[in-house]
Amino acid sequence: MRADALGGAAPLKGPRPWRTTQRGRILAGVDGTQIVARLERWEAAGAHWRVVHRHEREVTVALCRCDGGEELERVTSDAPELASFLAGRGSSAD
């Protein structure tokens, strides 16, 4: 994973547990607490994120720049920790 993809976080260890699509990364088998921590770091760095799709078992989050909100990447995951973190929230502004 690019170091800048989720707020400058270190890459995940081991084999790549995601596949890349045109719209972003689908994270499978990744500890949801890692994803939540990266969203928190992304937000702490002044950037924004927003939920762009919710399904009963997965959620897609757009990672956006801090200056104007241009979407840089999308992350899709079915991790329960991420679903819990996003419950009742539509964006980092909530």
C-alpha positions as protocol buffer text, in pm:
chain_id: "A"
residue {
  index: 1
  type: MET
  ca { x: 0 y: 0 z: 0 }
}
residue {
  index: 2
  type: ARG
  ca { x: 130 y: 346 z: -78 }
}
residue {
  index: 3
  type: ALA
  ca { x: 250 y: 526 z: 233 }
}
residue {
  index: 4
  type: ASP
  ca { x: 25 y: 824 z: 150 }
}
residue {
  index: 5
  type: ALA
  ca { x: -282 y: 614 z: 73 }
}
residue {
  index: 6
  type: LEU
  ca { x: -421 y: 619 z: 424 }
}
residue {
  index: 7
  type: GLY
  ca { x: -262 y: 914 z: 594 }
}
residue {
  index: 8
  type: GLY
  ca { x: 104 y: 820 z: 572 }
}
residue {
  index: 9
  type: ALA
  ca { x: 59 y: 496 z: 761 }
}
residue {
  index: 10
  type: ALA
  ca { x: 307 y: 215 z: 727 }
}
residue {
  index: 11
  type: PRO
  ca { x: 213 y: -59 z: 482 }
}
residue {
  index: 12
  type: LEU
  ca { x: 36 y: -367 z: 605 }
}
residue {
  index: 13
  type: LYS
  ca { x: 266 y: -657 z: 682 }
}
residue {
  index: 14
  type: GLY
  ca { x: 262 y: -989 z: 498 }
}
residue {
  index: 15
  type: PRO
  ca { x: 101 y: -1070 z: 167 }
}
residue {
  index: 16
  type: ARG
  ca { x: -129 y: -810 z: 17 }
}
residue {
  index: 17
  type: PRO
  ca { x: -467 y: -878 z: 176 }
}
residue {
  index: 18
  type: TRP
  ca { x: -650 y: -657 z: -75 }
}
residue {
  index: 19
  type: ARG
  ca { x: -713 y: -629 z: -441 }
}
residue {
  index: 20
  type: THR
  ca { x: -701 y: -301 z: -625 }
}
residue {
  index: 21
  type: THR
  ca { x: -985 y: -190 z: -849 }
}
residue {
  index: 22
  type: GLN
  ca { x: -1027 y: 121 z: -1058 }
}
residue {
  index: 23
  type: ARG
  ca { x: -1209 y: 288 z: -769 }
}
residue {
  index: 24
  type: GLY
  ca { x: -985 y: 186 z: -481 }
}
residue {
  index: 25
  type: ARG
  ca { x: -890 y: -102 z: -256 }
}
residue {
  index: 26
  type: ILE
  ca { x: -1109 y: -381 z: -131 }
}
residue {
  index: 27
  type: LEU
  ca { x: -962 y: -493 z: 199 }
}
residue {
  index: 28
  type: ALA
  ca { x: -1030 y: -855 z: 286 }
}
residue {
  index: 29
  type: GLY
  ca { x: -887 y: -1027 z: 588 }
}
residue {
  index: 30
  type: VAL
  ca { x: -740 y: -704 z: 725 }
}
residue {
  index: 31
  type: ASP
  ca { x: -787 y: -635 z: 1094 }
}
residue {
  index: 32
  type: GLY
  ca { x: -1061 y: -374 z: 1114 }
}
residue {
  index: 33
  type: THR
  ca { x: -881 y: -193 z: 1394 }
}
residue {
  index: 34
  type: GLN
  ca { x: -599 y: -117 z: 1148 }
}
residue {
  index: 35
  type: ILE
  ca { x: -844 y: 39 z: 905 }
}
residue {
  index: 36
  type: VAL
  ca { x: -1008 y: 246 z: 1181 }
}
residue {
  index: 37
  type: ALA
  ca { x: -667 y: 363 z: 1307 }
}
residue {
  index: 38
  type: ARG
  ca { x: -574 y: 473 z: 957 }
}
residue {
  index: 39
  type: LEU
  ca { x: -899 y: 667 z: 915 }
}
residue {
  index: 40
  type: GLU
  ca { x: -830 y: 838 z: 1246 }
}
residue {
  index: 41
  type: ARG
  ca { x: -477 y: 929 z: 1134 }
}
residue {
  index: 42
  type: TRP
  ca { x: -613 y: 1051 z: 801 }
}
residue {
  index: 43
  type: GLU
  ca { x: -855 y: 1279 z: 985 }
}
residue {
  index: 44
  type: ALA
  ca { x: -593 y: 1393 z: 1239 }
}
residue {
  index: 45
  type: ALA
  ca { x: -372 y: 1501 z: 949 }
}
residue {
  index: 46
  type: GLY
  ca { x: -648 y: 1739 z: 837 }
}
residue {
  index: 47
  type: ALA
  ca { x: -785 y: 1530 z: 552 }
}
residue {
  index: 48
  type: HIS
  ca { x: -1144 y: 1412 z: 521 }
}
residue {
  index: 49
  type: TRP
  ca { x: -1324 y: 1087 z: 456 }
}
residue {
  index: 50
  type: ARG
  ca { x: -1685 y: 1010 z: 371 }
}
residue {
  index: 51
  type: VAL
  ca { x: -1898 y: 698 z: 339 }
}
residue {
  index: 52
  type: VAL
  ca { x: -1998 y: 655 z: -25 }
}
residue {
  index: 53
  type: HIS
  ca { x: -2168 y: 315 z: -4 }
}
residue {
  index: 54
  type: ARG
  ca { x: -2313 y: 96 z: 267 }
}
residue {
  index: 55
  type: HIS
  ca { x: -2426 y: -259 z: 218 }
}
residue {
  index: 56
  type: GLU
  ca { x: -2540 y: -500 z: 484 }
}
residue {
  index: 57
  type: ARG
  ca { x: -2193 y: -660 z: 501 }
}
residue {
  index: 58
  type: GLU
  ca { x: -1952 y: -397 z: 371 }
}
residue {
  index: 59
  type: VAL
  ca { x: -1888 y: -26 z: 356 }
}
residue {
  index: 60
  type: THR
  ca { x: -1695 y: 191 z: 109 }
}
residue {
  index: 61
  type: VAL
  ca { x: -1517 y: 501 z: 235 }
}
residue {
  index: 62
  type: ALA
  ca { x: -1375 y: 776 z: 11 }
}
residue {
  index: 63
  type: LEU
  ca { x: -1049 y: 929 z: 132 }
}
residue {
  index: 64
  type: CYS
  ca { x: -1038 y: 1298 z: 39 }
}
residue {
  index: 65
  type: ARG
  ca { x: -783 y: 1578 z: 45 }
}
residue {
  index: 66
  type: CYS
  ca { x: -795 y: 1848 z: 308 }
}
residue {
  index: 67
  type: ASP
  ca { x: -800 y: 2129 z: 51 }
}
residue {
  index: 68
  type: GLY
  ca { x: -1125 y: 2106 z: -137 }
}
residue {
  index: 69
  type: GLY
  ca { x: -1220 y: 1747 z: -80 }
}
residue {
  index: 70
  type: GLU
  ca { x: -1087 y: 1585 z: -398 }
}
residue {
  index: 71
  type: GLU
  ca { x: -1126 y: 1209 z: -367 }
}
residue {
  index: 72
  type: LEU
  ca { x: -790 y: 1034 z: -367 }
}
residue {
  index: 73
  type: GLU
  ca { x: -888 y: 675 z: -300 }
}
residue {
  index: 74
  type: ARG
  ca { x: -1165 y: 445 z: -186 }
}
residue {
  index: 75
  type: VAL
  ca { x: -1144 y: 166 z: 67 }
}
residue {
  index: 76
  type: THR
  ca { x: -1404 y: -111 z: 90 }
}
residue {
  index: 77
  type: SER
  ca { x: -1417 y: -349 z: 383 }
}
residue {
  index: 78
  type: ASP
  ca { x: -1651 y: -584 z: 564 }
}
residue {
  index: 79
  type: ALA
  ca { x: -1462 y: -556 z: 895 }
}
residue {
  index: 80
  type: PRO
  ca { x: -1704 y: -532 z: 1189 }
}
residue {
  index: 81
  type: GLU
  ca { x: -1471 y: -286 z: 1366 }
}
residue {
  index: 82
  type: LEU
  ca { x: -1503 y: -46 z: 1073 }
}
residue {
  index: 83
  type: ALA
  ca { x: -1881 y: -83 z: 1065 }
}
residue {
  index: 84
  type: SER
  ca { x: -1892 y: -7 z: 1438 }
}
residue {
  index: 85
  type: PHE
  ca { x: -1666 y: 298 z: 1399 }
}
residue {
  index: 86
  type: LEU
  ca { x: -1884 y: 433 z: 1117 }
}
residue {
  index: 87
  type: ALA
  ca { x: -2220 y: 361 z: 1284 }
}
residue {
  index: 88
  type: GLY
  ca { x: -2425 y: 678 z: 1265 }
}
residue {
  index: 89
  type: ARG
  ca { x: -2152 y: 865 z: 1078 }
}
residue {
  index: 90
  type: GLY
  ca { x: -2149 y: 965 z: 714 }
}
residue {
  index: 91
  type: SER
  ca { x: -1819 y: 1150 z: 714 }
}
residue {
  index: 92
  type: SER
  ca { x: -1529 y: 1268 z: 926 }
}
residue {
  index: 93
  type: ALA
  ca { x: -1733 y: 1584 z: 993 }
}
residue {
  index: 94
  type: ASP
  ca { x: -1997 y: 1386 z: 1186 }
}
